[in-house]
Amino acid sequence: MTLTTRIQNLMQALCQEFPERQDRLQLGFLAAINNESFYLYGRAGSGKNFLIERLLSAFKKTNVLKVDSRPQGFPANLDNYDVIWFNEFNPIDDDTKSSVRNALRNRKNSTLILSSDVRPENAMGRADIADEITLTIYMPDNLSSDALCMLLQNHGLNDNFKVPDEYTISDEEKAQWANEIQRVTLSPDTMAIIGKLSELCIQNAIYVPISKWLSLANIARTIAFFNGRNETTFSDALFLGTSIWGRSTSNNVIMDNFNNIVKSVILKDLANVVESSYDADSLYRRVKAMLNSSNNLYETKEFNGEPCINYRITIAGEQTPLYVPLHYVETNEDFNPYNELRKVEKNVRCNFHGTSSCTISINSAVKSIGLRNNNSRNENSMPTRFEDFATLPTYILRENDPEVAKKKRIDLEACKKEAQSQMEQQAKILRSLRDLYQSNKTFRNGLFVNLENFDKIQGDLSDIFNKINGVATKLKETLELYNTARA
């Protein structure tokens, strides 16, 4: 039996009849393997004691110092204890706080567990130990209906629960594994995730001691070790995107940003693609417009770096110039023209309806105040309800102009080359995304993988793939449009 299989069987045994809390138990196990401290929070009846008892049963001989809420003497020497468990931790009691600080300072090879129904930020803040606790583990308040029915059906079957002896862990094995875990390499992806998380914490004034980063990195190493790898992967760091950070504000900031951090790391070679995909729709419209339009030469004016039709309309007694890009002439799409400030005028909408005459609609809110009024410039404050205002012709200088036809042929050929070039580029991107998605799939069934974060990331990769595939499909349509017109 391999170590991975053994630990897998151990986890299955520990999680038996413990529905929808398996990931919490696994986090506790990882902390215990590394002799780390953790705060277990949950309301009465949420299963805190059950989790700890299951956790303790994973080890062959465990000497536990259990400190209850009632006053009791605290031993000066902690060397003989494998686990120090403060049950129903009360941060108001001075003796308990003193004992916890003593345990944090003087424990050597023992796991420290604080369990309580007091919210972590309150309890650890009052005890002034928030920065010294490695993990916070939250127990859910409720079970789903299916999980509840299963629990009721099997209630009492695990009264005599015992982990098979061949799966339990001895002190000697634990010590040996500690040395082997230290030899596991943190991969560049894992380091990048931790580095970006650290930057996020600095930006949001979240203090994380270096000792805690070292402990968290060691847990990532442990996950890789139990999966039979000598180097971590991004999947070994997914537990960092859960509510382990003690304070709810810290949890919210990190959890809200975590998946984007992971995606930025695993998509580092495709960063530009993710940030801004190619606008294939625009190229398609340009080609379609050129193929379906005439070769007329229109009177234009250079404006905003492109030839434009110049119109003047009068709204609320004031004449206002509008500049309509030439490439919209004889098309069927709605668009906003430029105003005299060289900005897109959101309060005016135009459409040529396949002709050379431009139909102009205006936002009814500017009908009485004009386009130059400060209120009309404030887009956020203006309701948007367009109404027909005017239809203005475009002055034709020459019909079927040979120079226009020549330029159109040159532009169409350039568009064809651009579409072909982009098709090749998008195909490469799609292959890279497919390979990344497939290679990631191998980690899903690994030990201790946070499936919620993993599936979100894979889902986002799938969405990016579909978006890029849509770009490739539109480019193919563009080439087909070009080829059909030339046939």
Contacts in CASP RR format, 6 or more apart in sequence:
PFRMAT RR
TARGET T0000
AUTHOR 0000-0000-0000
METHOD contacts of the structure
MODEL  1
MTLTTRIQNLMQALCQEFPERQDRLQLGFLAAINNESFYLYGRAGSGKNF
LIERLLSAFKKTNVLKVDSRPQGFPANLDNYDVIWFNEFNPIDDDTKSSV
RNALRNRKNSTLILSSDVRPENAMGRADIADEITLTIYMPDNLSSDALCM
LLQNHGLNDNFKVPDEYTISDEEKAQWANEIQRVTLSPDTMAIIGKLSEL
CIQNAIYVPISKWLSLANIARTIAFFNGRNETTFSDALFLGTSIWGRSTS
NNVIMDNFNNIVKSVILKDLANVVESSYDADSLYRRVKAMLNSSNNLYET
KEFNGEPCINYRITIAGEQTPLYVPLHYVETNEDFNPYNELRKVEKNVRC
NFHGTSSCTISINSAVKSIGLRNNNSRNENSMPTRFEDFATLPTYILREN
DPEVAKKKRIDLEACKKEAQSQMEQQAKILRSLRDLYQSNKTFRNGLFVN
LENFDKIQGDLSDIFNKINGVATKLKETLELYNTARA
1 9 0 8 1.000
1 166 0 8 1.000
2 228 0 8 1.000
3 226 0 8 1.000
3 228 0 8 1.000
4 226 0 8 1.000
4 227 0 8 1.000
4 228 0 8 1.000
4 447 0 8 1.000
6 166 0 8 1.000
6 167 0 8 1.000
7 226 0 8 1.000
7 447 0 8 1.000
8 447 0 8 1.000
9 164 0 8 1.000
9 167 0 8 1.000
10 58 0 8 1.000
10 163 0 8 1.000
10 167 0 8 1.000
10 168 0 8 1.000
10 169 0 8 1.000
11 22 0 8 1.000
11 25 0 8 1.000
11 26 0 8 1.000
11 29 0 8 1.000
11 447 0 8 1.000
13 163 0 8 1.000
13 164 0 8 1.000
13 167 0 8 1.000
14 25 0 8 1.000
14 29 0 8 1.000
14 54 0 8 1.000
14 55 0 8 1.000
14 57 0 8 1.000
14 58 0 8 1.000
14 163 0 8 1.000
15 21 0 8 1.000
15 22 0 8 1.000
15 25 0 8 1.000
15 26 0 8 1.000
15 54 0 8 1.000
16 158 0 8 1.000
16 161 0 8 1.000
17 150 0 8 1.000
17 151 0 8 1.000
17 154 0 8 1.000
17 157 0 8 1.000
17 158 0 8 1.000
18 25 0 8 1.000
18 50 0 8 1.000
18 51 0 8 1.000
18 54 0 8 1.000
19 143 0 8 1.000
19 144 0 8 1.000
19 147 0 8 1.000
19 150 0 8 1.000
19 151 0 8 1.000
20 140 0 8 1.000
20 143 0 8 1.000
20 144 0 8 1.000
20 147 0 8 1.000
21 47 0 8 1.000
21 51 0 8 1.000
21 139 0 8 1.000
21 140 0 8 1.000
23 242 0 8 1.000
23 450 0 8 1.000
23 451 0 8 1.000
24 40 0 8 1.000
24 51 0 8 1.000
24 137 0 8 1.000
24 138 0 8 1.000
24 139 0 8 1.000
25 51 0 8 1.000
25 54 0 8 1.000
25 55 0 8 1.000
26 448 0 8 1.000
27 38 0 8 1.000
27 135 0 8 1.000
27 137 0 8 1.000
27 239 0 8 1.000
27 242 0 8 1.000
27 244 0 8 1.000
28 38 0 8 1.000
28 51 0 8 1.000
28 55 0 8 1.000
28 135 0 8 1.000
28 137 0 8 1.000
29 55 0 8 1.000
29 58 0 8 1.000
30 36 0 8 1.000
30 219 0 8 1.000
30 222 0 8 1.000
30 223 0 8 1.000
30 239 0 8 1.000
30 448 0 8 1.000
31 37 0 8 1.000
31 38 0 8 1.000
31 111 0 8 1.000
31 134 0 8 1.000
31 135 0 8 1.000
31 219 0 8 1.000
32 55 0 8 1.000
32 58 0 8 1.000
32 59 0 8 1.000
32 83 0 8 1.000
32 111 0 8 1.000
33 169 0 8 1.000
33 174 0 8 1.000
33 177 0 8 1.000
33 222 0 8 1.000
34 178 0 8 1.000
34 181 0 8 1.000
34 215 0 8 1.000
34 218 0 8 1.000
34 219 0 8 1.000
34 222 0 8 1.000
35 107 0 8 1.000
35 109 0 8 1.000
35 110 0 8 1.000
35 111 0 8 1.000
36 111 0 8 1.000
36 112 0 8 1.000
36 134 0 8 1.000
36 135 0 8 1.000
36 215 0 8 1.000
36 218 0 8 1.000
36 219 0 8 1.000
37 104 0 8 1.000
37 111 0 8 1.000
37 112 0 8 1.000
37 113 0 8 1.000
37 114 0 8 1.000
37 132 0 8 1.000
37 133 0 8 1.000
37 134 0 8 1.000
37 135 0 8 1.000
38 111 0 8 1.000
38 112 0 8 1.000
38 113 0 8 1.000
38 114 0 8 1.000
38 133 0 8 1.000
38 134 0 8 1.000
38 135 0 8 1.000
38 136 0 8 1.000
38 137 0 8 1.000
39 89 0 8 1.000
39 114 0 8 1.000
39 115 0 8 1.000
39 116 0 8 1.000
39 120 0 8 1.000
39 123 0 8 1.000
39 124 0 8 1.000
39 133 0 8 1.000
39 135 0 8 1.000
39 136 0 8 1.000
39 137 0 8 1.000
39 246 0 8 1.000
40 48 0 8 1.000
40 51 0 8 1.000
40 52 0 8 1.000
40 113 0 8 1.000
40 114 0 8 1.000
40 115 0 8 1.000
40 116 0 8 1.000
40 137 0 8 1.000
40 139 0 8 1.000
41 115 0 8 1.000
41 116 0 8 1.000
41 117 0 8 1.000
41 118 0 8 1.000
41 119 0 8 1.000
41 120 0 8 1.000
41 123 0 8 1.000
41 136 0 8 1.000
41 137 0 8 1.000
41 138 0 8 1.000
41 139 0 8 1.000
42 48 0 8 1.000
42 116 0 8 1.000
42 117 0 8 1.000
42 138 0 8 1.000
42 139 0 8 1.000
42 141 0 8 1.000
43 117 0 8 1.000
43 139 0 8 1.000
43 141 0 8 1.000
44 117 0 8 1.000
46 139 0 8 1.000
46 140 0 8 1.000
46 141 0 8 1.000
47 139 0 8 1.000
48 115 0 8 1.000
48 139 0 8 1.000
49 87 0 8 1.000
49 115 0 8 1.000
51 139 0 8 1.000
52 85 0 8 1.000
52 113 0 8 1.000
52 115 0 8 1.000
54 161 0 8 1.000
56 62 0 8 1.000
56 64 0 8 1.000
56 83 0 8 1.000
57 161 0 8 1.000
57 162 0 8 1.000
57 163 0 8 1.000
57 168 0 8 1.000
58 163 0 8 1.000
58 167 0 8 1.000
58 168 0 8 1.000
58 169 0 8 1.000
59 82 0 8 1.000
59 168 0 8 1.000
59 169 0 8 1.000
59 170 0 8 1.000
59 171 0 8 1.000
59 174 0 8 1.000
60 165 0 8 1.000
60 168 0 8 1.000
60 169 0 8 1.000
60 170 0 8 1.000
60 171 0 8 1.000
61 82 0 8 1.000
61 170 0 8 1.000
61 171 0 8 1.000
62 82 0 8 1.000
62 83 0 8 1.000
63 80 0 8 1.000
63 81 0 8 1.000
63 82 0 8 1.000
63 83 0 8 1.000
64 81 0 8 1.000
64 82 0 8 1.000
64 83 0 8 1.000
64 84 0 8 1.000
64 85 0 8 1.000
65 75 0 8 1.000
65 78 0 8 1.000
65 81 0 8 1.000
65 83 0 8 1.000
65 84 0 8 1.000
65 85 0 8 1.000
66 85 0 8 1.000
66 87 0 8 1.000
67 74 0 8 1.000
67 84 0 8 1.000
67 85 0 8 1.000
67 86 0 8 1.000
67 87 0 8 1.000
67 96 0 8 1.000
67 99 0 8 1.000
68 87 0 8 1.000
68 88 0 8 1.000
69 87 0 8 1.000
69 88 0 8 1.000
69 89 0 8 1.000
69 90 0 8 1.000
69 93 0 8 1.000
69 96 0 8 1.000
71 95 0 8 1.000
74 95 0 8 1.000
74 98 0 8 1.000
74 99 0 8 1.000
74 102 0 8 1.000
78 84 0 8 1.000
78 102 0 8 1.000
78 103 0 8 1.000
78 106 0 8 1.000
78 107 0 8 1.000
78 108 0 8 1.000
78 110 0 8 1.000
79 108 0 8 1.000
81 107 0 8 1.000
81 110 0 8 1.000
82 109 0 8 1.000
82 110 0 8 1.000
82 111 0 8 1.000
82 171 0 8 1.000
83 110 0 8 1.000
83 111 0 8 1.000
83 112 0 8 1.000
83 113 0 8 1.000
84 103 0 8 1.000
84 107 0 8 1.000
84 110 0 8 1.000
84 111 0 8 1.000
84 112 0 8 1.000
84 113 0 8 1.000
85 113 0 8 1.000
85 115 0 8 1.000
86 96 0 8 1.000
86 99 0 8 1.000
86 100 0 8 1.000
86 103 0 8 1.000
86 112 0 8 1.000
86 113 0 8 1.000
86 114 0 8 1.000
86 115 0 8 1.000
86 116 0 8 1.000
87 115 0 8 1.000
88 115 0 8 1.000
88 116 0 8 1.000
88 117 0 8 1.000
89 96 0 8 1.000
89 100 0 8 1.000
89 114 0 8 1.000
89 115 0 8 1.000
89 116 0 8 1.000
89 118 0 8 1.000
89 123 0 8 1.000
90 96 0 8 1.000
90 116 0 8 1.000
90 118 0 8 1.000
91 97 0 8 1.000
91 116 0 8 1.000
91 118 0 8 1.000
91 122 0 8 1.000
91 123 0 8 1.000
91 124 0 8 1.000
91 125 0 8 1.000
91 126 0 8 1.000
91 127 0 8 1.000
92 126 0 8 1.000
97 126 0 8 1.000
97 127 0 8 1.000
97 128 0 8 1.000
100 112 0 8 1.000
100 114 0 8 1.000
100 127 0 8 1.000
100 129 0 8 1.000
101 127 0 8 1.000
101 129 0 8 1.000
103 112 0 8 1.000
104 112 0 8 1.000
104 129 0 8 1.000
104 132 0 8 1.000
109 175 0 8 1.000
114 123 0 8 1.000
114 133 0 8 1.000
116 123 0 8 1.000
119 248 0 8 1.000
120 130 0 8 1.000
120 136 0 8 1.000
120 246 0 8 1.000
120 247 0 8 1.000
121 130 0 8 1.000
121 246 0 8 1.000
121 247 0 8 1.000
121 248 0 8 1.000
121 249 0 8 1.000
124 130 0 8 1.000
124 133 0 8 1.000
124 246 0 8 1.000
130 246 0 8 1.000
130 247 0 8 1.000
131 207 0 8 1.000
131 208 0 8 1.000
131 209 0 8 1.000
131 212 0 8 1.000
132 209 0 8 1.000
133 246 0 8 1.000
134 212 0 8 1.000
134 215 0 8 1.000
134 216 0 8 1.000
134 219 0 8 1.000
135 244 0 8 1.000
136 243 0 8 1.000
136 244 0 8 1.000
136 245 0 8 1.000
136 246 0 8 1.000
137 244 0 8 1.000
138 243 0 8 1.000
143 151 0 8 1.000
177 225 0 8 1.000
180 225 0 8 1.000
181 218 0 8 1.000
181 221 0 8 1.000
181 222 0 8 1.000
181 225 0 8 1.000
182 218 0 8 1.000
182 221 0 8 1.000
183 230 0 8 1.000
184 221 0 8 1.000
184 222 0 8 1.000
184 224 0 8 1.000
184 225 0 8 1.000
184 229 0 8 1.000
184 230 0 8 1.000
184 231 0 8 1.000
184 232 0 8 1.000
185 230 0 8 1.000
185 231 0 8 1.000
185 232 0 8 1.000
186 194 0 8 1.000
186 217 0 8 1.000
186 220 0 8 1.000
186 221 0 8 1.000
186 231 0 8 1.000
186 232 0 8 1.000
187 231 0 8 1.000
187 232 0 8 1.000
187 233 0 8 1.000
187 234 0 8 1.000
189 232 0 8 1.000
189 233 0 8 1.000
189 234 0 8 1.000
189 237 0 8 1.000
189 265 0 8 1.000
189 266 0 8 1.000
190 217 0 8 1.000
190 220 0 8 1.000
190 232 0 8 1.000
190 233 0 8 1.000
190 234 0 8 1.000
190 236 0 8 1.000
190 237 0 8 1.000
192 265 0 8 1.000
192 268 0 8 1.000
193 234 0 8 1.000
193 237 0 8 1.000
193 240 0 8 1.000
193 261 0 8 1.000
193 262 0 8 1.000
193 265 0 8 1.000
194 213 0 8 1.000
194 216 0 8 1.000
194 217 0 8 1.000
194 237 0 8 1.000
194 240 0 8 1.000
196 261 0 8 1.000
196 264 0 8 1.000
196 265 0 8 1.000
197 240 0 8 1.000
197 254 0 8 1.000
197 258 0 8 1.000
197 261 0 8 1.000
198 208 0 8 1.000
198 213 0 8 1.000
200 206 0 8 1.000
200 253 0 8 1.000
200 254 0 8 1.000
200 257 0 8 1.000
200 261 0 8 1.000
201 207 0 8 1.000
201 208 0 8 1.000
201 250 0 8 1.000
201 254 0 8 1.000
204 250 0 8 1.000
204 253 0 8 1.000
206 245 0 8 1.000
206 247 0 8 1.000
206 249 0 8 1.000
206 250 0 8 1.000
206 253 0 8 1.000
206 254 0 8 1.000
208 245 0 8 1.000
216 240 0 8 1.000
219 239 0 8 1.000
220 232 0 8 1.000
220 236 0 8 1.000
220 237 0 8 1.000
220 239 0 8 1.000
220 240 0 8 1.000
221 232 0 8 1.000
221 236 0 8 1.000
223 232 0 8 1.000
223 235 0 8 1.000
223 236 0 8 1.000
223 239 0 8 1.000
223 447 0 8 1.000
223 448 0 8 1.000
223 449 0 8 1.000
224 230 0 8 1.000
224 231 0 8 1.000
224 232 0 8 1.000
224 233 0 8 1.000
224 236 0 8 1.000
226 447 0 8 1.000
226 448 0 8 1.000
227 236 0 8 1.000
227 446 0 8 1.000
227 447 0 8 1.000
227 448 0 8 1.000
233 443 0 8 1.000
234 262 0 8 1.000
234 265 0 8 1.000
234 266 0 8 1.000
235 440 0 8 1.000
235 443 0 8 1.000
235 446 0 8 1.000
235 449 0 8 1.000
235 454 0 8 1.000
236 448 0 8 1.000
237 262 0 8 1.000
238 262 0 8 1.000
238 449 0 8 1.000
238 450 0 8 1.000
238 453 0 8 1.000
238 454 0 8 1.000
239 448 0 8 1.000
239 450 0 8 1.000
240 254 0 8 1.000
240 258 0 8 1.000
241 254 0 8 1.000
241 255 0 8 1.000
241 258 0 8 1.000
241 259 0 8 1.000
241 450 0 8 1.000
241 453 0 8 1.000
242 255 0 8 1.000
242 450 0 8 1.000
242 453 0 8 1.000
243 251 0 8 1.000
243 255 0 8 1.000
244 251 0 8 1.000
245 251 0 8 1.000
245 254 0 8 1.000
258 453 0 8 1.000
259 453 0 8 1.000
259 456 0 8 1.000
259 457 0 8 1.000
259 460 0 8 1.000
262 453 0 8 1.000
262 457 0 8 1.000
263 274 0 8 1.000
263 457 0 8 1.000
263 460 0 8 1.000
263 461 0 8 1.000
264 271 0 8 1.000
264 274 0 8 1.000
266 436 0 8 1.000
266 440 0 8 1.000
266 457 0 8 1.000
267 273 0 8 1.000
267 274 0 8 1.000
267 436 0 8 1.000
267 461 0 8 1.000
267 464 0 8 1.000
269 432 0 8 1.000
270 429 0 8 1.000
270 432 0 8 1.000
270 433 0 8 1.000
273 429 0 8 1.000
273 464 0 8 1.000
273 468 0 8 1.000
274 464 0 8 1.000
277 467 0 8 1.000
277 468 0 8 1.000
277 471 0 8 1.000
278 422 0 8 1.000
278 425 0 8 1.000
278 426 0 8 1.000
278 471 0 8 1.000
280 422 0 8 1.000
280 470 0 8 1.000
280 471 0 8 1.000
280 472 0 8 1.000
280 474 0 8 1.000
280 475 0 8 1.000
280 478 0 8 1.000
281 474 0 8 1.000
283 415 0 8 1.000
283 418 0 8 1.000
283 419 0 8 1.000
283 422 0 8 1.000
283 474 0 8 1.000
283 475 0 8 1.000
283 478 0 8 1.000
284 474 0 8 1.000
284 475 0 8 1.000
284 477 0 8 1.000
284 478 0 8 1.000
284 481 0 8 1.000
285 331 0 8 1.000
285 333 0 8 1.000
286 327 0 8 1.000
286 411 0 8 1.000
286 415 0 8 1.000
287 412 0 8 1.000
287 415 0 8 1.000
287 419 0 8 1.000
287 478 0 8 1.000
287 481 0 8 1.000
287 482 0 8 1.000
288 481 0 8 1.000
289 327 0 8 1.000
289 328 0 8 1.000
289 330 0 8 1.000
289 331 0 8 1.000
290 408 0 8 1.000
290 411 0 8 1.000
290 412 0 8 1.000
290 415 0 8 1.000
291 412 0 8 1.000
291 481 0 8 1.000
291 482 0 8 1.000
291 485 0 8 1.000
292 330 0 8 1.000
292 354 0 8 1.000
293 329 0 8 1.000
293 330 0 8 1.000
293 331 0 8 1.000
294 330 0 8 1.000
294 399 0 8 1.000
294 400 0 8 1.000
295 399 0 8 1.000
295 400 0 8 1.000
295 401 0 8 1.000
295 402 0 8 1.000
295 404 0 8 1.000
295 405 0 8 1.000
295 408 0 8 1.000
296 356 0 8 1.000
296 396 0 8 1.000
296 398 0 8 1.000
296 399 0 8 1.000
296 400 0 8 1.000
296 401 0 8 1.000
296 404 0 8 1.000
297 396 0 8 1.000
297 397 0 8 1.000
297 398 0 8 1.000
297 399 0 8 1.000
297 401 0 8 1.000
297 403 0 8 1.000
297 404 0 8 1.000
298 309 0 8 1.000
298 326 0 8 1.000
298 329 0 8 1.000
298 356 0 8 1.000
298 394 0 8 1.000
298 395 0 8 1.000
298 396 0 8 1.000
298 397 0 8 1.000
299 309 0 8 1.000
299 394 0 8 1.000
299 395 0 8 1.000
299 396 0 8 1.000
299 397 0 8 1.000
300 307 0 8 1.000
300 308 0 8 1.000
300 309 0 8 1.000
300 310 0 8 1.000
300 326 0 8 1.000
301 307 0 8 1.000
301 308 0 8 1.000
301 309 0 8 1.000
301 310 0 8 1.000
301 323 0 8 1.000
302 308 0 8 1.000
303 310 0 8 1.000
303 323 0 8 1.000
303 338 0 8 1.000
303 342 0 8 1.000
304 323 0 8 1.000
304 338 0 8 1.000
304 342 0 8 1.000
306 325 0 8 1.000
306 326 0 8 1.000
306 327 0 8 1.000
307 325 0 8 1.000
307 326 0 8 1.000
308 323 0 8 1.000
308 324 0 8 1.000
308 325 0 8 1.000
308 326 0 8 1.000
308 338 0 8 1.000
309 323 0 8 1.000
309 324 0 8 1.000
309 325 0 8 1.000
309 326 0 8 1.000
309 329 0 8 1.000
309 358 0 8 1.000
309 394 0 8 1.000
310 321 0 8 1.000
310 322 0 8 1.000
310 323 0 8 1.000
310 324 0 8 1.000
311 321 0 8 1.000
311 322 0 8 1.000
311 323 0 8 1.000
311 324 0 8 1.000
311 337 0 8 1.000
311 358 0 8 1.000
311 360 0 8 1.000
311 392 0 8 1.000
312 319 0 8 1.000
312 320 0 8 1.000
312 321 0 8 1.000
312 322 0 8 1.000
313 319 0 8 1.000
313 320 0 8 1.000
313 322 0 8 1.000
313 348 0 8 1.000
313 360 0 8 1.000
313 362 0 8 1.000
313 389 0 8 1.000
313 390 0 8 1.000
313 392 0 8 1.000
314 320 0 8 1.000
315 362 0 8 1.000
315 366 0 8 1.000
315 367 0 8 1.000
315 370 0 8 1.000
315 371 0 8 1.000
315 389 0 8 1.000
316 366 0 8 1.000
316 367 0 8 1.000
316 368 0 8 1.000
316 369 0 8 1.000
316 370 0 8 1.000
316 373 0 8 1.000
317 370 0 8 1.000
318 370 0 8 1.000
318 371 0 8 1.000
318 372 0 8 1.000
320 339 0 8 1.000
320 340 0 8 1.000
320 370 0 8 1.000
320 371 0 8 1.000
320 372 0 8 1.000
321 339 0 8 1.000
321 340 0 8 1.000
322 337 0 8 1.000
322 338 0 8 1.000
322 339 0 8 1.000
322 345 0 8 1.000
322 348 0 8 1.000
322 350 0 8 1.000
322 360 0 8 1.000
323 337 0 8 1.000
323 338 0 8 1.000
323 339 0 8 1.000
324 335 0 8 1.000
324 337 0 8 1.000
324 338 0 8 1.000
324 350 0 8 1.000
324 358 0 8 1.000
325 335 0 8 1.000
325 337 0 8 1.000
325 338 0 8 1.000
328 335 0 8 1.000
328 350 0 8 1.000
328 352 0 8 1.000
329 352 0 8 1.000
329 356 0 8 1.000
329 358 0 8 1.000
329 394 0 8 1.000
330 352 0 8 1.000
330 354 0 8 1.000
330 355 0 8 1.000
330 356 0 8 1.000
331 352 0 8 1.000
331 354 0 8 1.000
332 351 0 8 1.000
332 352 0 8 1.000
332 353 0 8 1.000
332 354 0 8 1.000
333 351 0 8 1.000
334 349 0 8 1.000
334 350 0 8 1.000
334 351 0 8 1.000
335 349 0 8 1.000
335 350 0 8 1.000
335 351 0 8 1.000
336 344 0 8 1.000
336 345 0 8 1.000
336 346 0 8 1.000
336 348 0 8 1.000
336 349 0 8 1.000
336 350 0 8 1.000
337 344 0 8 1.000
337 345 0 8 1.000
337 348 0 8 1.000
337 350 0 8 1.000
338 344 0 8 1.000
338 345 0 8 1.000
339 345 0 8 1.000
339 348 0 8 1.000
339 371 0 8 1.000
345 371 0 8 1.000
346 363 0 8 1.000
346 379 0 8 1.000
346 384 0 8 1.000
347 362 0 8 1.000
347 363 0 8 1.000
347 365 0 8 1.000
347 366 0 8 1.000
347 371 0 8 1.000
347 376 0 8 1.000
347 382 0 8 1.000
348 360 0 8 1.000
348 361 0 8 1.000
348 362 0 8 1.000
348 363 0 8 1.000
348 371 0 8 1.000
349 360 0 8 1.000
349 361 0 8 1.000
349 362 0 8 1.000
349 386 0 8 1.000
350 358 0 8 1.000
350 359 0 8 1.000
350 360 0 8 1.000
350 361 0 8 1.000
351 358 0 8 1.000
351 359 0 8 1.000
352 358 0 8 1.000
352 359 0 8 1.000
353 359 0 8 1.000
356 393 0 8 1.000
356 394 0 8 1.000
356 396 0 8 1.000
357 391 0 8 1.000
357 392 0 8 1.000
357 393 0 8 1.000
357 394 0 8 1.000
358 391 0 8 1.000
358 392 0 8 1.000
358 393 0 8 1.000
358 394 0 8 1.000
359 388 0 8 1.000
359 390 0 8 1.000
359 391 0 8 1.000
360 388 0 8 1.000
360 389 0 8 1.000
360 390 0 8 1.000
360 391 0 8 1.000
360 392 0 8 1.000
361 386 0 8 1.000
361 387 0 8 1.000
361 388 0 8 1.000
361 389 0 8 1.000
362 386 0 8 1.000
362 387 0 8 1.000
362 389 0 8 1.000
363 376 0 8 1.000
363 382 0 8 1.000
363 383 0 8 1.000
363 384 0 8 1.000
363 385 0 8 1.000
363 386 0 8 1.000
364 383 0 8 1.000
364 385 0 8 1.000
364 386 0 8 1.000
364 387 0 8 1.000
365 376 0 8 1.000
365 382 0 8 1.000
365 383 0 8 1.000
365 384 0 8 1.000
365 385 0 8 1.000
366 373 0 8 1.000
366 376 0 8 1.000
366 382 0 8 1.000
367 387 0 8 1.000
369 375 0 8 1.000
369 376 0 8 1.000
370 376 0 8 1.000
375 381 0 8 1.000
375 382 0 8 1.000
376 382 0 8 1.000
412 482 0 8 1.000
415 478 0 8 1.000
415 482 0 8 1.000
416 479 0 8 1.000
416 482 0 8 1.000
419 475 0 8 1.000
419 478 0 8 1.000
419 479 0 8 1.000
419 482 0 8 1.000
420 479 0 8 1.000
422 471 0 8 1.000
422 475 0 8 1.000
423 472 0 8 1.000
423 475 0 8 1.000
423 476 0 8 1.000
423 479 0 8 1.000
426 468 0 8 1.000
426 471 0 8 1.000
426 472 0 8 1.000
426 475 0 8 1.000
427 472 0 8 1.000
429 468 0 8 1.000
430 465 0 8 1.000
430 468 0 8 1.000
430 469 0 8 1.000
430 472 0 8 1.000
433 461 0 8 1.000
433 464 0 8 1.000
433 465 0 8 1.000
433 468 0 8 1.000
434 465 0 8 1.000
436 461 0 8 1.000
437 458 0 8 1.000
437 461 0 8 1.000
437 462 0 8 1.000
437 465 0 8 1.000
440 454 0 8 1.000
440 457 0 8 1.000
440 458 0 8 1.000
440 461 0 8 1.000
441 458 0 8 1.000
443 449 0 8 1.000
443 454 0 8 1.000
444 451 0 8 1.000
444 454 0 8 1.000
444 455 0 8 1.000
444 458 0 8 1.000
END
